[in-house]
Amino acid sequence: MNDVKNRSRFIDLKSLIIGTTLIAVGGLLLTDQAYLLDDLDWRYVFPGVIGLFGIIDIIQPAKPEQIAKGFFNLVLAFWLFASLSHLWGWTFYNSWPAILIAFGIRSVVAGLLSSKK
């Protein structure tokens, strides 16, 4: 009985942050559609949201494999930002192999961290 009370008091921080982020992004999209925001540059918003999800996966992993997923999300967010902003001459056309490499590293690390018995 006491265990049930402790579970009901437990706040899932990951769900709370993801839900709040989705509400905020939805609000930004809605105000942008209503032309209430003039200079909102979306190339900063979406990589930031993906990066935030990566940080959440690193901070609060349910499984060890989620740490690898979190780092992949951070790399993906950085790659999106760099490609959209043309940092170092990166575009989607010339930098897509970096994501392929990052996904391969994610798969190897997730495999090493998995706890198959």
Secondary structure, 3 states (H helix, E strand, C coil): CHHHHHHHHCCCHHHHHHHHHHHHHHHHHHHHHCCCCCCCCHHHHHHHHHHHHHHHHHHCCCCCHHHHHHHHHHHHHHHHHHHHHCHHHCCHHHHHHHHHHHHHHHHHHHHHHCCCC
